[in-house]
C-alpha cells in the first residue's frame, strides 16, 4: 500500500514509481532530471502488459479532479495509450494522447470515499505508454508541470518527504557511477581500506556492460575487470556481490546525482535522489571519483570540460575535422528477435515507419549479454550492405552486423535529449521489424521480438580537461610520459553521423572509421585522470582528459577499469598524505606508480615492457 501522508488541503499525489505492483510495466528513471520524475513504462514490444496496481488512502470523502501526468511520445499517433481504473471502475479517458511534451491530462471529477482507494494502470497497446504520477486535486487548479525547484518542493510536501537531504555519512572516497570503471575504482579503494560510497543510477551495476544493455567490456583486460565481469546465468555481472563482500563499502543503487557542493576548489558533498520513494541523501567525502561517463560532477561543479570534436589545428590530429563542432558518439538501443513456433501478428505502426522508412534489416543484434554484433533477418536487398567509404582492405565492414550501426543523437544535447533519442531508436526498431514482416510475410510470419532494451547504450558526453589532454598522436606514436600509470588497448573507433536532414536512415551511421593502428598498448598519464581546476576530483572511463579522436579508443570499458584501479590508488594516497592529485604528482609520484604497478602488475608489465616509444617528461 502507498502510505505517503497526503496534505489534505493540496490533494493526493500518487507517484507511479511508488505503486505496490508494477505488473508488466517497468520503472524508467533515466530521464528524471529532464522531465521531472521517474515513471512507469509499458514496455510490451507491441503486446499490452499486465496492470500496475496500488492502494492509497484518501484523506477525506469528496469530489476530486483527476490528473495524470503523461505524454504522447510519437505525436500525433499516440501509440502508448492506457486507462486508469479507480476502485475497479475504468475512467473513460484514454491517457497518453495529450501532446508531445510531458503534461497533466485531466479526466474530470470523481467521488472518492475516505480511506483505501485501489488504482490500476491498464495498458492498451504494449507500445511504451508512460505514467509519471496521478493527482487527485481538491479544486480545478492544474498541478505544477515545470521541471524546477518549486515543482520538486510541491512533490516533496505531498509525499511527506524532508525538505533537505538526509545525511548519508562521510566517506574517504565517493565514487559516482557504477559502470565497469566505477566498480573497479570502488572495489580497489575498498581493498585499500578506504570507506567507500558507490552511487549508481540504475538497479544493476555495469553500465553499458550490465544486463540491461549487455556490451562486452573490450580494451585492456585487467585482473579486476575479469573479476567484475563474470556473469550470472541471467547475464548480471558479479560486481555487486564482490562489492557487498567488502566491509567498508556501501552501494547505493537507483540513486541519481542531482547536486554537488564545493568549498573553494574542493567538492565537499554530492546529493542523490532515490528512484523509488524520492528520498534525497547527501554524501560527504574527502576525495571524489567521477565514473559516470557523463562528467556529471564536472557539469554540476563547474569543472573544465570539453565537448564534441576538436578542430584539426588544435592538436594536429589527422582524424579531426577541419572545423570544430558538437558532433559526438550517439546512443544505441540493443535488441534481439527470434522465430516463434506459430505466426505472431504485429499491428501497423505508421508512427514507427515514419522513422524507419523502408529499412528492413534487423542485423546487429545482442545475442546474449556479453555477445553483441549478431546477425538478423533482412527483407530488403538494398539494406544488405553498408556503403561505408572505407579502405578496400577493410571491406569486411560492409557486411559486418555491428550493433553500433544503430545509433542516434550525435547532434543533440545528450544531457537534455536522452528520452527523445531513446524514443527515436525505438521507433526505428519497431518500424524496421514491421517492414521485415510485411515485405516477406511467408518467411517471417513467426518473427517476434524476444527482447528490446529500454535503457540505451550510452554514447559520448562531456569530457574532463585534466593537466594533460591525450591525443590521437599520443596513442599512435606511443608517447611515453614519466607519469604514465597504466596501459590501454584498442583501435580508433570513430562513429560518423549524418547531419540533420542529410541521410535517409538517420538512425544508422553514415560512416565508421575503424583503425587498428599497430594493435600495441599505449600509456595513460596520471595528468589525464584528475581535474585541472578541482582539487579533489579524479575521473575514470570515457570522460577522462582526452580529445574526441583519442576517446574513440580510450572509451572501451576494459580501459576504464584500468583507470578505475589507478584513480582508486591515487585517492588512497591523496587521503593518506592529505594532498591533492596534483600534489601527489609533484611529491609522491614514485609511490603512486609503485602502488598502481602492484595492483595491475599481472595485467601489463609497465616496467620491463612499457607501451612506449617516445619519452615526454612532465612539464616543470
Buried (B, 14 or more C-beta within 10 A) or exposed (E): EBEBEBBEEBBBBBBBBBBEEBBBBBBBBBBBBBBBBBBBBBBBBBBBBBBBBBBBBBBEEBEBBBBBBBBBBBBEBBBBBBBBBBEEEEBEBBBBBBEEEBBBBBBEBBEBEEEEBBBBBBBBBBBBBBBBBBBBBBEEEEBBBEBEEEBBEBBBBBBEBEEEBEEBEBBBBBBBBBBBBBBBBBBBBBBBEBBBBBBBBBEBBBBBBBBBBBBBBBBBBBBBBBBBBBBEEEBBBBBBEBBEEBEBBBBBBBBBBBBBBBEEBBBBBBBBBBBBEBBBBBBBBBBBBBBBBBBBBBBBBEBBBBBBBBEBEBBEBEBBBEEBBEBBBBBBBBBBBEEEEEEBEBEEBEBBBEBBBBBBBBBBBBEBBBBBBBEBBBBBEEBEEBEBEBEEEBEEBEEBBBBBBBBBBBBBBBBEBBBBBBBBBBBBBBBBBBBBBBBBEEEBBEBBBEBBBBBBBBBBBBBBBBBBBBBBBBBBBBBBBEBBBBBBBBBBBBBBBBEEEEEEBBBBBBBBBBBEBEEEBBBBBBBBBBBBBBBBBBBBBBBBBBBBBBBBBBBBBBBBBBBBBBBBBBBBBBBBEEBBBBBBBEEBBEBBBEBBBEBBEEBBEBEEEBBBEEEBEBEE
